[in-house]
Amino acid sequence: MPFAVYILQSITNGRYYIGSTNNVSNRLTYHNSGKVISTKAYIPWKLVKVEEFMTRKEASARELQLKSWKKRVAIEKLIMAPSSSLV
């Protein structure tokens, strides 16, 4: 998997976080270690969705698109959709 967009969900309060990376498992560990300022307060996180892309540019574009979705219900529909990898 060259590049991926991932969605995390906080186990403590249900918040979502959207990001992109070339190593999802390492990135999840990094978020749960408290080293990411924007996610530190909501540890622990679980991985709820992964979408794979061939290039960083494609992954970044998708990440920006998902982050522009302000409605929680839209993100939850995506998480439940079978069209891409559900973890």
C-alpha positions in Angstrom: 0.0 0.0 0.0 2.0 3.0 -1.2 -0.3 5.8 0.3 -3.5 5.8 2.3 -6.1 8.1 3.8 -7.2 6.9 7.2 -10.0 7.7 9.6 -9.4 7.3 13.3 -12.1 7.3 16.0 -11.5 8.3 19.6 -12.5 5.5 21.9 -13.1 8.0 24.7 -15.5 10.4 23.0 -16.2 9.2 19.4 -14.5 12.1 17.6 -13.0 11.4 14.2 -9.6 12.3 12.8 -8.7 12.1 9.1 -5.1 11.9 7.9 -2.9 10.4 5.2 0.3 8.4 5.4 2.4 5.7 3.7 2.3 3.5 6.9 -1.0 3.3 8.6 0.0 1.1 11.5 3.0 3.3 12.4 0.8 6.4 12.2 -1.9 4.9 14.5 0.9 4.1 17.0 2.2 7.7 16.7 -1.3 9.1 17.4 -1.8 6.9 20.4 1.6 7.8 21.8 0.5 11.4 22.4 2.9 12.9 20.0 0.3 14.5 17.7 -1.0 17.7 19.2 -4.4 17.6 17.5 -5.2 14.1 18.7 -3.4 13.9 22.0 -6.4 14.9 24.2 -8.6 12.2 22.7 -6.4 9.1 23.2 -6.9 6.2 22.6 -7.7 6.0 18.9 -8.9 3.1 16.8 -8.6 2.7 13.0 -12.1 2.7 11.4 -11.4 3.2 7.7 -8.6 3.1 5.2 -8.6 4.1 1.5 -5.5 3.2 -0.6 -4.0 5.4 -3.4 -1.1 4.9 -5.8 0.3 8.4 -5.3 0.8 10.8 -2.4 -0.9 13.5 -4.5 -4.1 11.4 -4.8 -4.1 10.6 -1.1 -3.6 14.2 -0.2 -6.4 15.3 -2.4 -8.8 12.8 -0.9 -7.7 13.8 2.6 -8.5 17.4 1.9 -11.9 16.4 0.4 -12.8 14.4 3.5 -11.7 17.1 5.9 -14.0 19.5 4.0 -17.0 17.4 5.0 -18.2 19.2 8.1 -21.1 16.8 8.8 -20.3 13.8 11.0 -23.1 11.8 9.3 -21.2 12.1 5.9 -18.1 10.6 7.5 -20.1 7.9 9.2 -21.7 6.9 5.9 -18.2 6.6 4.3 -17.0 4.5 7.2 -20.0 2.1 6.7 -19.6 2.0 2.8 -18.1 -1.3 1.5 -16.4 0.4 -1.5 -13.0 0.8 0.2 -11.1 -1.0 2.9 -12.9 -1.2 6.2 -10.6 -2.1 9.1 
